Amino acid sequence: MGKKIVVITGSPRKMGNSFAMTNAFIKSAQDKGHSIVRFDSAMQKVGGCRACETCFKTGKACSFDDDFNIIAPEIEKADVVVFTTPVYWYSFPAQIKGVIDRLFSFCVAGKDIAGKQCALIACCEEDDISVMDGVRIPYERSIALLKWKSIGEVLVPNVLNVGDIDKTDGRQQATALAEKI
Ligand SMILES: Cc1cc2nc3c(=O)[nH]c(=O)nc-3n(C[C@H](O)[C@H](O)[C@H](O)COP(=O)(O)O)c2cc1C
């Protein structure tokens, strides 16, 4: 049976490297009969967590009502959550980090969102795989806390400009990742 997949992207570049991998992943997943909800965090209004701990008390996940409240119910329902992102300053870009930080709302409200599958797709300019530590380690530790199970990580270094992904096997790796769901 098809699964519900939420794809959360971090890049503001629509034609960029992580979007190319995202699109390959989505096409492969849809071909297998899965349904996709995509949330392009850099094109949405998403702030950071204010640590007010009033999560879900107003009827919405976050009391500071921005576009996180659009994706939060989809994350709650999802079977699979996929994060796709460039590395910015050895870390996640601010907008997708805002989404990740506000997953805290499920913890504060005691919502049971354990048992999901998840994946990470990331790229960076430098030709040094350890640059990925800035997204890989927070991803791995966060999903361990959430009790989610990773189906895989596609980590593609050495891509800077739009189109550089074509010099790698990033799209193929993203396509293969969807086959693991
Ligand atoms: C603000 C900013 C910060 C970046 N920081 C890093 C970095 O710390 N390490 C790195 O290897 N690449 C860094 N990059 C390069 C991007 O990761 C790289 O260009 C990537 O391919 C962009 O992915 P996209 O095309 O999906 O947006 C940075 C790019 C920007 C715009």
The ligand as an ORCA input file, in Angstrom:
! r2SCAN-3c Opt
* xyz 0 1
  C      24.685     30.931      2.590
  C      25.443     29.742      2.059
  C      26.287     29.042      2.890
  C      26.972     27.926      2.422
  N      27.785     27.240      3.272
  C      28.457     26.147      2.815
  C      29.303     25.414      3.697
  O      29.442     25.705      4.881
  N      29.998     24.342      3.182
  C      29.863     23.969      1.872
  O      30.517     23.007      1.465
  N      29.022     24.634      1.040
  C      28.328     25.714      1.477
  N      27.487     26.404      0.626
  C      27.318     25.918     -0.759
  C      26.050     25.103     -0.955
  O      25.932     24.058     -0.011
  C      26.088     24.496     -2.365
  O      26.151     25.533     -3.328
  C      24.887     23.618     -2.642
  O      25.078     22.934     -3.867
  C      23.603     24.429     -2.709
  O      22.523     23.560     -2.871
  P      21.199     24.039     -3.670
  O      21.624     24.203     -5.115
  O      20.244     22.924     -3.479
  O      20.746     25.310     -3.076
  C      26.813     27.519      1.064
  C      25.962     28.245      0.229
  C      25.285     29.349      0.702
  C      24.365     30.115     -0.220
*
